[in-house]
Every structure is written in C-alpha cells, then in structure tokens.
Amino acid sequence: MKFTKMQGLGNDYLYFWGEVKDPEALSRRLSDRHFGPGSDGIILISPPTRHDADFRMRIFNADGSEAKMCGNGIRCVGKYVYDKGFTDKTDLRIETLSGIRTLSMEIRCGKVRRVTVGMGRAAVGEAMTLDLGGESVTVLPVDVGNPHAVCFIPDAEAVPLAVIGPKIETHPAFPGGVNAEFVSRLPDGSLRMRVWERGSGITMACGTGACASASAAVQTGLCRVGDVIPVHLDGGTLEITVSPEGEVTMTGPAEFVYEGEISDD
C-alpha cells in the first residue's frame, strides 16, 4: 500500500488513492507517531459518487473516527490530484461528507503551491456557557460542515489546551463531540487561534476551525465582513474571508512531505 504524506500548516495526513480495508483501524495504526509514520489521520481520495464532483475525499482522525471535512486536508487533496496528473484542471469540485467544496489552485513551476477553498456557509449559534467541573467557559457554537466551539479569550498562548480542550470536546452539550478553538484578537485585527481537534487532540492547524473562528469574530463584531482575516495558527497563517451571506473562503499552502509504502496486513 503506497501513501503520500502531506501537510497544510503542520496539519499532516497520509493520503491514499482509492478505498482501503478497515480505514478506521488503519488510521489508528499509522497515525501513531512512535510506531507508525505519524499523522493527524488518513485521507482517502477516489473518483466521486456524484456527477457534479471531480473527486471524493474521506477523512479519518487519528483515533479512527471519520470526520466530515478537513480544511487543511482538502487543500492537499487538490495538490495530490494535480501534481500526480489525475487532472489538469485548476478549479475542482470535491465531494465530502459535508457536501461539495470548491478548490481554486495556484500553480508555480508546474506544482500546486496555494489553494483557495470555498468552504460553504458558516452557521454561528448563540453563545453558551459550559460547566467544565469547577470552571466555566463561554463558547460560540459554529457549524462549517463539522461542529466547532469557539472561545474568545485575552491570550490564546496561555490557554492550557491539553487540559481544557478534551473537556469541551466531550461536553454533554455536544453529544457527538466538538472541535474546540481558543481565539484572541490581535492589535492589527488578525486572530491568533489554537485548537483541540475532535478525535486528534492538539494539532498544528485546523482549516475548518480557522473558518469557524473568523465567522464567530465577524458575528461578534471583532472582525469585519468581507475583509481578509489572517488567522495565525501554531503551524502558520490562513487567510479567511466571510461574505455578507456567511459564505467562507480559505486560502493557504499545501505541501508534500514524502511518499512511502506499508504492508496491508
């Protein structure tokens, strides 16, 4: 079984062409950073099941759970299919469990370097206060095809992410689990975000989380609709724009790491 390791701002996945046997178990085994190649999960790329899409992607987190969407992952899907010659189109429609997502790819020297993704409409809910067993936090629930809980705090650098992240992920208010983002607005109007991802834990970046955070910031008046909002993550910066209708676009890099081969037993 051949795979390609790719990353978007340090959010790294192992990419396979076609379906694989027992992807849940495979993702758990390969994502282990001591006994496997190590990753935040695996992504399967295949022909679409819908007539209005170019390719299909499935995402499995490091714990084996299947995710609906991955913003950093889908950028790398575009790079994978273009750089490997599966397509010569620079505008693509990708089938995901969250619906069709559109890609527009920037090509340099014959390779994809940056990708802009139409992420669809973000739905920002009413603020809710969560009891985390002795302390409480206020979050904004945001749906961008997968669920997020965005918490605005004075200093995202200081948050005890490994302690508070799993408490929000498994809180009864979110029966299916949730991604938790901790966000600060910087003096220049950009956002600093750190993330605890459902099923993967602390990651270097989360594309859907950046979209959720920017949408929540626009909703609360911290950022302006229509502006390009830089969102600074541990692995780098994404550029997010939220339209008056709540449609979100995300632009960021997609990078090749290495290719490898594993036994399928």
BALOBA-1460 file (C-alpha; in Angstrom, 3 decimals):
// residues 265
<rec num="1" residu="m" x="0.000" y="0.000" z="0.000"/>
<rec num="2" residu="k" x="1.549" y="3.252" z="-1.149"/>
<rec num="3" residu="f" x="0.813" y="6.534" z="0.606"/>
<rec num="4" residu="t" x="1.802" y="10.173" z="0.327"/>
<rec num="5" residu="k" x="2.361" y="12.258" z="3.419"/>
<rec num="6" residu="m" x="1.295" y="15.886" z="3.003"/>
<rec num="7" residu="q" x="0.705" y="18.804" z="5.346"/>
<rec num="8" residu="g" x="-1.068" y="22.131" z="5.464"/>
<rec num="9" residu="l" x="0.454" y="24.355" z="8.154"/>
<rec num="10" residu="g" x="1.654" y="21.266" z="10.015"/>
<rec num="11" residu="n" x="-1.763" y="19.574" z="9.969"/>
<rec num="12" residu="d" x="-0.435" y="16.358" z="8.440"/>
<rec num="13" residu="y" x="-2.250" y="13.396" z="6.906"/>
<rec num="14" residu="l" x="-1.379" y="10.239" z="5.000"/>
<rec num="15" residu="y" x="-3.090" y="10.201" z="1.615"/>
<rec num="16" residu="f" x="-4.193" y="7.063" z="-0.229"/>
<rec num="17" residu="w" x="-5.672" y="6.744" z="-3.695"/>
<rec num="18" residu="g" x="-8.793" y="4.576" z="-3.564"/>
<rec num="19" residu="e" x="-10.513" y="2.772" z="-0.726"/>
<rec num="20" residu="v" x="-8.611" y="0.713" z="1.844"/>
<rec num="21" residu="k" x="-9.543" y="-2.187" z="4.086"/>
<rec num="22" residu="d" x="-10.723" y="-1.137" z="7.577"/>
<rec num="23" residu="p" x="-9.732" y="2.555" z="7.338"/>
<rec num="24" residu="e" x="-10.600" y="3.158" z="10.998"/>
<rec num="25" residu="a" x="-8.033" y="0.654" z="12.253"/>
<rec num="26" residu="l" x="-5.528" y="1.713" z="9.603"/>
<rec num="27" residu="s" x="-5.723" y="5.333" z="10.700"/>
<rec num="28" residu="r" x="-5.200" y="4.429" z="14.340"/>
<rec num="29" residu="r" x="-2.170" y="2.301" z="13.465"/>
<rec num="30" residu="l" x="-0.462" y="4.672" z="11.044"/>
<rec num="31" residu="s" x="-1.171" y="7.894" z="12.931"/>
<rec num="32" residu="d" x="0.865" y="6.756" z="15.928"/>
<rec num="33" residu="r" x="3.974" y="8.930" z="15.906"/>
<rec num="34" residu="h" x="6.101" y="6.303" z="17.674"/>
<rec num="35" residu="f" x="5.040" y="3.068" z="15.942"/>
<rec num="36" residu="g" x="3.835" y="4.390" z="12.585"/>
<rec num="37" residu="p" x="4.625" y="7.141" z="10.071"/>
<rec num="38" residu="g" x="2.729" y="9.509" z="12.355"/>
<rec num="39" residu="s" x="-0.047" y="11.881" z="11.339"/>
<rec num="40" residu="d" x="-3.284" y="13.557" z="12.369"/>
<rec num="41" residu="g" x="-5.124" y="10.848" z="10.413"/>
<rec num="42" residu="i" x="-5.540" y="9.453" z="6.905"/>
<rec num="43" residu="i" x="-7.361" y="10.803" z="3.845"/>
<rec num="44" residu="l" x="-8.702" y="8.614" z="1.052"/>
<rec num="45" residu="i" x="-9.047" y="10.089" z="-2.448"/>
<rec num="46" residu="s" x="-11.188" y="8.377" z="-5.074"/>
<rec num="47" residu="p" x="-13.482" y="9.025" z="-8.056"/>
<rec num="48" residu="p" x="-16.703" y="10.758" z="-6.988"/>
<rec num="49" residu="t" x="-20.052" y="9.119" z="-6.386"/>
<rec num="50" residu="r" x="-21.806" y="12.298" z="-7.582"/>
<rec num="51" residu="h" x="-21.962" y="13.515" z="-11.165"/>
<rec num="52" residu="d" x="-21.280" y="17.133" z="-10.152"/>
<rec num="53" residu="a" x="-17.914" y="16.440" z="-8.465"/>
<rec num="54" residu="d" x="-14.405" y="15.769" z="-9.771"/>
<rec num="55" residu="f" x="-13.067" y="13.713" z="-6.846"/>
<rec num="56" residu="r" x="-14.174" y="12.360" z="-3.488"/>
<rec num="57" residu="m" x="-12.350" y="12.527" z="-0.155"/>
<rec num="58" residu="r" x="-12.871" y="10.704" z="3.136"/>
<rec num="59" residu="i" x="-11.093" y="11.729" z="6.352"/>
<rec num="60" residu="f" x="-10.310" y="9.517" z="9.323"/>
<rec num="61" residu="n" x="-8.926" y="11.053" z="12.502"/>
<rec num="62" residu="a" x="-6.030" y="9.644" z="14.493"/>
<rec num="63" residu="d" x="-8.484" y="7.830" z="16.773"/>
<rec num="64" residu="g" x="-10.147" y="6.139" z="13.788"/>
<rec num="65" residu="s" x="-13.325" y="8.232" z="13.772"/>
<rec num="66" residu="e" x="-14.494" y="9.535" z="10.406"/>
<rec num="67" residu="a" x="-14.660" y="13.314" z="10.021"/>
<rec num="68" residu="k" x="-16.963" y="15.168" z="7.680"/>
<rec num="69" residu="m" x="-14.499" y="17.790" z="6.482"/>
<rec num="70" residu="c" x="-10.909" y="18.991" z="6.860"/>
<rec num="71" residu="g" x="-9.881" y="22.406" z="5.551"/>
<rec num="72" residu="n" x="-6.133" y="21.780" z="5.547"/>
<rec num="73" residu="g" x="-6.650" y="18.272" z="4.227"/>
<rec num="74" residu="i" x="-8.771" y="19.288" z="1.264"/>
<rec num="75" residu="r" x="-6.118" y="21.746" z="0.057"/>
<rec num="76" residu="c" x="-3.661" y="18.862" z="-0.059"/>
<rec num="77" residu="v" x="-6.208" y="16.759" z="-1.960"/>
<rec num="78" residu="g" x="-6.085" y="19.380" z="-4.709"/>
<rec num="79" residu="k" x="-2.291" y="19.267" z="-4.773"/>
<rec num="80" residu="y" x="-2.317" y="15.456" z="-4.810"/>
<rec num="81" residu="v" x="-4.594" y="15.040" z="-7.823"/>
<rec num="82" residu="y" x="-2.982" y="17.864" z="-9.816"/>
<rec num="83" residu="d" x="0.679" y="17.138" z="-9.100"/>
<rec num="84" residu="k" x="0.195" y="13.408" z="-9.746"/>
<rec num="85" residu="g" x="-1.553" y="14.024" z="-13.070"/>
<rec num="86" residu="f" x="-5.051" y="12.819" z="-12.167"/>
<rec num="87" residu="t" x="-6.331" y="16.143" z="-13.537"/>
<rec num="88" residu="d" x="-5.099" y="19.223" z="-15.368"/>
<rec num="89" residu="k" x="-7.918" y="21.394" z="-14.027"/>
<rec num="90" residu="t" x="-7.013" y="24.157" z="-11.593"/>
<rec num="91" residu="d" x="-10.604" y="24.572" z="-10.393"/>
<rec num="92" residu="l" x="-12.082" y="21.469" z="-8.797"/>
<rec num="93" residu="r" x="-15.206" y="20.278" z="-7.030"/>
<rec num="94" residu="i" x="-14.522" y="17.820" z="-4.211"/>
<rec num="95" residu="e" x="-17.190" y="15.560" z="-2.720"/>
<rec num="96" residu="t" x="-17.071" y="15.386" z="1.095"/>
<rec num="97" residu="l" x="-19.454" y="14.234" z="3.809"/>
<rec num="98" residu="s" x="-20.232" y="17.936" z="4.294"/>
<rec num="99" residu="g" x="-21.170" y="18.360" z="0.632"/>
<rec num="100" residu="i" x="-19.328" y="19.717" z="-2.385"/>
<rec num="101" residu="r" x="-16.381" y="22.026" z="-1.725"/>
<rec num="102" residu="t" x="-14.714" y="24.061" z="-4.479"/>
<rec num="103" residu="l" x="-10.963" y="24.479" z="-4.941"/>
<rec num="104" residu="s" x="-9.028" y="27.089" z="-6.912"/>
<rec num="105" residu="m" x="-5.346" y="26.238" z="-7.134"/>
<rec num="106" residu="e" x="-2.318" y="28.480" z="-7.614"/>
<rec num="107" residu="i" x="0.331" y="26.788" z="-9.777"/>
<rec num="108" residu="r" x="4.037" y="27.610" z="-9.710"/>
<rec num="109" residu="c" x="6.597" y="25.729" z="-11.781"/>
<rec num="110" residu="g" x="4.010" y="23.067" z="-12.569"/>
<rec num="111" residu="k" x="3.139" y="22.345" z="-8.922"/>
<rec num="112" residu="v" x="0.308" y="23.452" z="-6.649"/>
<rec num="113" residu="r" x="1.568" y="25.885" z="-4.004"/>
<rec num="114" residu="r" x="-1.547" y="27.540" z="-2.575"/>
<rec num="115" residu="v" x="-5.223" y="26.654" z="-2.675"/>
<rec num="116" residu="t" x="-8.356" y="28.709" z="-2.098"/>
<rec num="117" residu="v" x="-11.319" y="26.691" z="-0.838"/>
<rec num="118" residu="g" x="-14.967" y="27.667" z="-0.929"/>
<rec num="119" residu="m" x="-15.965" y="26.299" z="2.470"/>
<rec num="120" residu="g" x="-19.691" y="26.957" z="2.233"/>
<rec num="121" residu="r" x="-21.842" y="28.878" z="4.679"/>
<rec num="122" residu="a" x="-20.963" y="29.016" z="8.370"/>
<rec num="123" residu="a" x="-23.805" y="28.877" z="10.881"/>
<rec num="124" residu="v" x="-22.941" y="30.713" z="14.100"/>
<rec num="125" residu="g" x="-25.159" y="29.871" z="17.061"/>
<rec num="126" residu="e" x="-25.973" y="31.643" z="20.310"/>
<rec num="127" residu="a" x="-23.273" y="31.889" z="22.966"/>
<rec num="128" residu="m" x="-23.434" y="29.173" z="25.604"/>
<rec num="129" residu="t" x="-21.668" y="28.759" z="28.942"/>
<rec num="130" residu="l" x="-20.212" y="25.338" z="29.679"/>
<rec num="131" residu="d" x="-19.519" y="23.960" z="33.148"/>
<rec num="132" residu="l" x="-16.203" y="22.132" z="32.950"/>
<rec num="133" residu="g" x="-16.202" y="20.839" z="36.513"/>
<rec num="134" residu="g" x="-15.163" y="23.730" z="38.685"/>
<rec num="135" residu="e" x="-14.703" y="26.336" z="35.979"/>
<rec num="136" residu="s" x="-16.877" y="27.661" z="33.200"/>
<rec num="137" residu="v" x="-16.188" y="28.913" z="29.679"/>
<rec num="138" residu="t" x="-18.383" y="30.722" z="27.188"/>
<rec num="139" residu="v" x="-18.263" y="29.433" z="23.620"/>
<rec num="140" residu="l" x="-19.944" y="30.199" z="20.333"/>
<rec num="141" residu="p" x="-21.074" y="27.039" z="18.512"/>
<rec num="142" residu="v" x="-20.277" y="27.213" z="14.796"/>
<rec num="143" residu="d" x="-21.160" y="24.705" z="12.083"/>
<rec num="144" residu="v" x="-18.962" y="24.780" z="8.964"/>
<rec num="145" residu="g" x="-19.843" y="21.262" z="7.870"/>
<rec num="146" residu="n" x="-18.421" y="19.963" z="11.145"/>
<rec num="147" residu="p" x="-19.017" y="21.270" z="14.682"/>
<rec num="148" residu="h" x="-16.871" y="23.831" z="16.479"/>
<rec num="149" residu="a" x="-16.931" y="25.618" z="19.820"/>
<rec num="150" residu="v" x="-15.112" y="28.959" z="19.586"/>
<rec num="151" residu="c" x="-13.918" y="30.568" z="22.800"/>
<rec num="152" residu="f" x="-12.631" y="34.162" z="22.685"/>
<rec num="153" residu="i" x="-10.020" y="34.821" z="25.361"/>
<rec num="154" residu="p" x="-7.459" y="37.578" z="26.029"/>
<rec num="155" residu="d" x="-4.397" y="35.400" z="25.349"/>
<rec num="156" residu="a" x="-4.651" y="32.216" z="23.282"/>
<rec num="157" residu="e" x="-0.998" y="31.456" z="24.003"/>
<rec num="158" residu="a" x="-1.709" y="30.979" z="27.712"/>
<rec num="159" residu="v" x="-4.625" y="28.545" z="27.481"/>
<rec num="160" residu="p" x="-3.939" y="25.067" z="28.999"/>
<rec num="161" residu="l" x="-5.003" y="23.404" z="25.775"/>
<rec num="162" residu="a" x="-4.354" y="19.802" z="26.796"/>
<rec num="163" residu="v" x="-6.479" y="20.244" z="29.922"/>
<rec num="164" residu="i" x="-9.455" y="22.268" z="28.765"/>
<rec num="165" residu="g" x="-9.644" y="21.012" z="25.156"/>
<rec num="166" residu="p" x="-10.787" y="17.450" z="25.901"/>
<rec num="167" residu="k" x="-13.329" y="18.725" z="28.443"/>
<rec num="168" residu="i" x="-15.022" y="20.811" z="25.766"/>
<rec num="169" residu="e" x="-14.731" y="18.060" z="23.132"/>
<rec num="170" residu="t" x="-16.645" y="15.594" z="25.319"/>
<rec num="171" residu="h" x="-19.046" y="18.029" z="26.995"/>
<rec num="172" residu="p" x="-22.688" y="16.811" z="27.101"/>
<rec num="173" residu="a" x="-23.732" y="19.947" z="25.200"/>
<rec num="174" residu="f" x="-22.101" y="18.352" z="22.142"/>
<rec num="175" residu="p" x="-23.286" y="14.706" z="22.067"/>
<rec num="176" residu="g" x="-21.175" y="13.875" z="19.005"/>
<rec num="177" residu="g" x="-18.108" y="15.702" z="20.243"/>
<rec num="178" residu="v" x="-16.808" y="19.058" z="19.043"/>
<rec num="179" residu="n" x="-13.636" y="20.824" z="17.915"/>
<rec num="180" residu="a" x="-12.526" y="23.489" z="20.402"/>
<rec num="181" residu="e" x="-10.873" y="26.741" z="19.302"/>
<rec num="182" residu="f" x="-9.331" y="29.334" z="21.613"/>
<rec num="183" residu="v" x="-9.003" y="32.688" z="19.895"/>
<rec num="184" residu="s" x="-7.563" y="36.125" z="20.641"/>
<rec num="185" residu="r" x="-7.895" y="39.247" z="18.513"/>
<rec num="186" residu="l" x="-4.511" y="40.885" z="17.939"/>
<rec num="187" residu="p" x="-3.965" y="44.677" z="17.717"/>
<rec num="188" residu="d" x="-3.661" y="44.562" z="13.909"/>
<rec num="189" residu="g" x="-7.106" y="42.952" z="13.580"/>
<rec num="190" residu="s" x="-5.843" y="39.463" z="12.864"/>
<rec num="191" residu="l" x="-6.699" y="36.441" z="15.003"/>
<rec num="192" residu="r" x="-4.484" y="34.064" z="16.989"/>
<rec num="193" residu="m" x="-6.037" y="30.630" z="17.277"/>
<rec num="194" residu="r" x="-5.099" y="27.384" z="18.976"/>
<rec num="195" residu="v" x="-7.103" y="24.220" z="18.569"/>
<rec num="196" residu="w" x="-8.062" y="20.926" z="20.143"/>
<rec num="197" residu="e" x="-9.455" y="18.766" z="17.336"/>
<rec num="198" residu="r" x="-12.143" y="16.191" z="17.907"/>
<rec num="199" residu="g" x="-10.567" y="12.768" z="17.504"/>
<rec num="200" residu="s" x="-7.000" y="14.033" z="17.092"/>
<rec num="201" residu="g" x="-6.218" y="16.286" z="20.054"/>
<rec num="202" residu="i" x="-3.798" y="19.205" z="19.754"/>
<rec num="203" residu="t" x="-2.880" y="19.880" z="16.126"/>
<rec num="204" residu="m" x="-0.699" y="22.493" z="14.474"/>
<rec num="205" residu="a" x="-3.624" y="23.886" z="12.481"/>
<rec num="206" residu="c" x="-7.288" y="23.367" z="11.680"/>
<rec num="207" residu="g" x="-8.719" y="24.876" z="8.495"/>
<rec num="208" residu="t" x="-12.365" y="24.472" z="9.415"/>
<rec num="209" residu="g" x="-11.532" y="25.807" z="12.875"/>
<rec num="210" residu="a" x="-9.988" y="28.929" z="11.357"/>
<rec num="211" residu="c" x="-13.147" y="29.411" z="9.265"/>
<rec num="212" residu="a" x="-15.330" y="28.915" z="12.339"/>
<rec num="213" residu="s" x="-13.244" y="31.364" z="14.368"/>
<rec num="214" residu="a" x="-13.308" y="34.058" z="11.687"/>
<rec num="215" residu="s" x="-17.071" y="33.618" z="11.252"/>
<rec num="216" residu="a" x="-17.604" y="33.943" z="15.005"/>
<rec num="217" residu="a" x="-15.361" y="37.031" z="15.075"/>
<rec num="218" residu="v" x="-17.433" y="38.651" z="12.331"/>
<rec num="219" residu="q" x="-20.655" y="37.726" z="14.116"/>
<rec num="220" residu="t" x="-19.460" y="39.355" z="17.359"/>
<rec num="221" residu="g" x="-18.009" y="42.456" z="15.678"/>
<rec num="222" residu="l" x="-14.353" y="41.640" z="16.331"/>
<rec num="223" residu="c" x="-13.681" y="41.473" z="12.578"/>
<rec num="224" residu="r" x="-15.424" y="42.976" z="9.563"/>
<rec num="225" residu="v" x="-17.427" y="41.159" z="6.943"/>
<rec num="226" residu="g" x="-15.670" y="40.998" z="3.571"/>
<rec num="227" residu="d" x="-12.179" y="41.644" z="4.968"/>
<rec num="228" residu="v" x="-9.327" y="39.191" z="4.524"/>
<rec num="229" residu="i" x="-8.787" y="37.965" z="8.081"/>
<rec num="230" residu="p" x="-5.360" y="36.432" z="8.817"/>
<rec num="231" residu="v" x="-5.743" y="33.599" z="11.321"/>
<rec num="232" residu="h" x="-2.420" y="32.678" z="12.922"/>
<rec num="233" residu="l" x="-2.182" y="29.031" z="13.993"/>
<rec num="234" residu="d" x="0.695" y="27.104" z="15.544"/>
<rec num="235" residu="g" x="1.723" y="25.913" z="12.065"/>
<rec num="236" residu="g" x="1.312" y="29.168" z="10.150"/>
<rec num="237" residu="t" x="-1.313" y="31.553" z="8.799"/>
<rec num="238" residu="l" x="-4.535" y="31.056" z="6.847"/>
<rec num="239" residu="e" x="-6.432" y="33.864" z="5.124"/>
<rec num="240" residu="i" x="-10.184" y="33.750" z="5.723"/>
<rec num="241" residu="t" x="-12.935" y="35.868" z="4.201"/>
<rec num="242" residu="v" x="-16.575" y="35.852" z="5.339"/>
<rec num="243" residu="s" x="-19.159" y="37.235" z="2.918"/>
<rec num="244" residu="p" x="-22.312" y="39.151" z="3.977"/>
<rec num="245" residu="e" x="-24.227" y="35.907" z="3.400"/>
<rec num="246" residu="g" x="-21.895" y="33.971" z="5.696"/>
<rec num="247" residu="e" x="-20.064" y="32.167" z="2.880"/>
<rec num="248" residu="v" x="-16.471" y="31.456" z="3.869"/>
<rec num="249" residu="t" x="-13.357" y="31.171" z="1.709"/>
<rec num="250" residu="m" x="-9.994" y="29.959" z="2.967"/>
<rec num="251" residu="t" x="-6.576" y="30.353" z="1.337"/>
<rec num="252" residu="g" x="-3.410" y="28.589" z="2.433"/>
<rec num="253" residu="p" x="-0.492" y="26.377" z="1.404"/>
<rec num="254" residu="a" x="-0.395" y="22.660" z="0.606"/>
<rec num="255" residu="e" x="2.926" y="20.861" z="0.964"/>
<rec num="256" residu="f" x="4.349" y="17.469" z="0.001"/>
<rec num="257" residu="v" x="6.370" y="15.735" z="2.749"/>
<rec num="258" residu="y" x="7.323" y="12.262" z="1.457"/>
<rec num="259" residu="e" x="5.982" y="9.083" z="-0.079"/>
<rec num="260" residu="g" x="6.124" y="5.626" z="1.461"/>
<rec num="261" residu="e" x="4.843" y="2.089" z="1.322"/>
<rec num="262" residu="i" x="3.383" y="-0.057" z="4.089"/>
<rec num="263" residu="s" x="2.211" y="-3.607" z="4.480"/>
<rec num="264" residu="d" x="-1.566" y="-4.045" z="4.267"/>
<rec num="265" residu="d" x="-1.639" y="-6.798" z="6.931"/>
